[in-house]
Amino acid sequence: MSGESAELRKIKEHAIPVTGARGDYDALIDLIGDARVVLLGEASHGTHEFYQERARITRRLIEEKGFNAVAVEADWPDAYRVNRYVRGISDDATPLEALDDFQRFPLWMWRNQDIVTLIEWLREHNLARPESARVGFYGLDLYSLYGSIDAVLDYLDKADPEAAARARQRYSCFEEFGEDSQAYGYSAALGSTGTCEEQAIQQLLEIRAAAKDIAPTADAMSADEHFAAEQNARLVKNAEEYYRAMFRGRKSTWNLRDCHMADTLEALSRHFGEGSRIVVWEHNSHIGDARATDMSRSGEWNVGQLARERFGKSACLVGFSTYTGTVTAATDWNEPAQRRRVRPGLPGSWEELFHGSGIPSFLLLLQDADLRSALSKPRLQRAIGVIYRPETERGSHYFAARVPEQFDAVIHIDETKALEPLERSAIWEKGEVPDTFPFEL
C-alpha cells in the first residue's frame, strides 16, 4: 500500500503471528538462549491474555530450558506460601488455599483463575521430580512489612527460640502502629516518633550471620527456609525505609521499591547457584529498561534497567501490548475491582501503530538493525496498573518510550479481555457502562 509507513512495513515484515500453536514462541525461545533471567511484562495488571501468554512461555522455559524459579510482582511471604504448595511441602490441599495469604488490594492480581492454572501445573510438574529439581515460586515486592515480621518470628520460633526472643524485642518497635505501615511511615517521617530503622538493620544482620552456620550443614529445604527468613528480614528493613520515604515523593519510593525487587532477584540467583535460571512476571513499567522511557529523565530506574546492568546479555526483556478490549481494574486505591473497557490506543502511540498491522496477535523480535532503525522514534506507550482512569487517560496512563531499546521482544495482542478474579463481585459482573450511554444500543 503506497500510503503505508516504513514503520508499519517493517512490523509486518518481522511480525510472527501468535495463534495458540505450540510453535508460536519458538523464535523467542531461541532468542532467550542461555539467558539466566527472562523478564515477562504486562501492559496492565488485569488482562487475561497477558497472564495466559506469560504462562505458555514460562512452561516452555521450565520444560525446555531448565528454569528453576518463577519470581513475581508480589510480596515475599504471600508468594512463599504458594512456593511451599507447588513444591509439595505445605499443608494446603488446593491452589485456592495456597493463595489465601493474598488478602491485600489488589486481590485480583494473584487471586485469579490464570494463576490457579499456573500453580496447578507447577505442582504437577514438581511432584514428578526430586525435591532438589523442583521449581520455586517467589515474590519480589516489599509492601508486606508486618507480614514479613510475622514470617521472621515464625521461622525463628522453630529454628532458634532465643533468637526469636531478640527479634521480637527489636520488632516491638512497630507494634504501636497496629500493623498500619503507612501510619508508621507518616509518624516516622514527621519525626513525631522514633524510627525503627536501627532495629530492622540489626535483625537482618543477625539472621544473615546465622546463615553462615546453618547453610553448610542444612538439607536443601532447611537452607531454603532460612533463605526465606533472611529475605523477609531484608524486606522489613527496606519496607521500613520505603514507608518513611512515601512522604518524600514518587521518585524516592519508586527507586527504593525497584532496587529491592532487583536485589531480591539477584539474591534468588545466588541462592540457586550456577544453574540459576529465573523467569520474572512484572508490569512493563518495571521490566522495560527505564533508560528508554520518560522515567530516566525524572531520575527513576527500574528492575529491567538494573537487570541489564547486573546480568548483561544474560537478561532478556519481553514487553506486552494491547490496543483495546476490557481490563480488570479499580477506579481508585482500595476500591472494588471492575471490568472496564479499554479505550483504543491514542493516535501516535505504539498501540495504534501495532494495531495498524492488521495482525490480531504477534511476536516482534527487536534485534534486526533495519527494524530497530525504523522503530527508533519515541512514541506514546500505555501503562494501566491496578487503577484505570480513561477520563484522564493521556495524562494518567501514557508516557514516551523507545520500544527497541526498552525491550528485546514485544508481544502485541490487539484485543484483550479482563482477567477473571476468583472473587467476582456484582460490580465486576455488570461491567462498565459505555461512554455513549444512553444512546448506544
Disulfide bonds with the S-S distance in Angstrom:
Cys173-Cys196 1.92
